[in-house]
Amino acid sequence: MRNDLVIGKMIEIIEKLQGYVGDSNYKSFSGNDMLIDACVFNLSQLGEVANRIDEEYEESHSDIPWRQIYGLRNRIIHDYEGINLNLIWEIIQEDLPELLEKLKKIQ
């Protein structure tokens, strides 16, 4: 997959995640299994897509935490029962807005 298509897909996934949580707070998020499943699935997809970036592109955009994004995917896929909801919530609320901004700049 071309890098520009990967970036576009990552942006799409992040915007979808932000739409899912909307104005939710942690309490409503953590009490909604369907919302948790949707968010966790899309975070794993984000990691899967990020892994398609070629190494040269990754190196030229080193301000984006490519390996951490893919690493989260691995943690989700291999330890679904052990997912830390606080961590998932923090990623969605704190990390994804900054990542989205960076991705839009390089798109």
C-alpha positions as CSV (number, residue, x, y, z in Angstrom):
1,M,0.0,0.0,0.0
2,R,1.3,3.5,-0.9
3,N,2.4,5.6,2.0
4,D,-0.1,8.4,1.2
5,L,-2.9,5.8,1.3
6,V,-1.7,4.5,4.6
7,I,-1.7,8.0,6.1
8,G,-5.2,8.6,4.7
9,K,-6.4,5.4,6.3
10,M,-4.8,6.2,9.6
11,I,-6.5,9.6,9.6
12,E,-9.8,7.9,8.8
13,I,-9.5,5.5,11.7
14,I,-8.5,8.2,14.2
15,E,-11.5,10.3,13.1
16,K,-13.8,7.3,13.5
17,L,-12.5,6.7,17.0
18,Q,-13.0,10.3,17.9
19,G,-16.5,10.1,16.6
20,Y,-17.2,7.0,18.6
21,V,-16.2,8.5,21.9
22,G,-17.6,11.9,21.2
23,D,-18.3,13.8,24.4
24,S,-18.1,10.6,26.5
25,N,-16.3,10.5,29.8
26,Y,-14.2,7.7,31.1
27,K,-17.1,6.3,33.2
28,S,-19.5,6.1,30.3
29,F,-16.7,4.7,28.1
30,S,-15.7,2.0,30.6
31,G,-19.3,0.9,31.1
32,N,-20.1,0.4,27.4
33,D,-18.7,-2.9,26.1
34,M,-19.8,-2.2,22.5
35,L,-17.9,1.2,22.6
36,I,-14.8,-0.5,24.1
37,D,-14.8,-3.2,21.5
38,A,-15.2,-0.7,18.7
39,C,-12.4,1.5,20.0
40,V,-10.0,-1.4,20.7
41,F,-10.6,-2.9,17.3
42,N,-10.0,0.4,15.6
43,L,-6.8,1.0,17.6
44,S,-5.6,-2.5,16.5
45,Q,-6.4,-1.5,12.9
46,L,-4.5,1.7,13.3
47,G,-1.4,-0.3,14.3
48,E,-1.9,-2.8,11.5
49,V,-2.1,0.0,8.9
50,A,0.9,1.9,10.4
51,N,3.0,-1.2,9.9
52,R,2.6,-0.8,6.1
53,I,4.6,2.4,6.1
54,D,7.9,1.8,4.3
55,E,11.1,2.2,6.4
56,E,12.4,5.2,4.5
57,Y,9.2,7.1,5.0
58,E,9.1,6.1,8.6
59,E,12.6,7.4,9.1
60,S,11.9,10.7,7.3
61,H,8.9,11.2,9.7
62,S,10.5,10.1,12.9
63,D,8.3,12.5,15.0
64,I,5.5,10.0,14.5
65,P,5.8,7.0,16.9
66,W,5.3,4.3,14.3
67,R,6.7,1.4,16.4
68,Q,4.6,2.4,19.4
69,I,1.5,2.5,17.2
70,Y,2.2,-1.0,15.9
71,G,3.3,-2.2,19.4
72,L,-0.1,-1.2,20.8
73,R,-1.7,-3.3,18.1
74,N,0.4,-6.3,19.2
75,R,-0.5,-5.8,22.8
76,I,-4.2,-5.7,21.9
77,I,-4.1,-8.7,19.6
78,H,-2.1,-10.9,21.9
79,D,-3.7,-9.9,25.3
80,Y,-7.2,-8.8,24.7
81,E,-8.4,-9.9,28.2
82,G,-5.6,-7.9,29.8
83,I,-6.3,-4.6,28.1
84,N,-5.9,-1.6,30.4
85,L,-9.0,0.6,29.8
86,N,-7.4,3.6,31.4
87,L,-4.5,3.3,28.9
88,I,-6.9,2.9,26.0
89,W,-8.9,6.0,27.1
90,E,-5.7,8.1,27.6
91,I,-4.5,7.1,24.1
92,I,-7.8,8.1,22.5
93,Q,-8.1,11.4,24.5
94,E,-4.5,12.5,24.7
95,D,-2.4,10.8,22.0
96,L,-4.7,10.5,19.0
97,P,-5.4,14.3,18.7
98,E,-1.7,15.0,18.4
99,L,-1.1,12.1,16.1
100,L,-4.0,13.2,13.9
101,E,-2.5,16.7,13.6
102,K,0.9,15.3,12.6
103,L,-0.6,12.9,10.1
104,K,-2.6,15.7,8.5
105,K,0.5,17.8,8.1
106,I,2.3,15.1,6.1
107,Q,-0.7,13.9,4.1
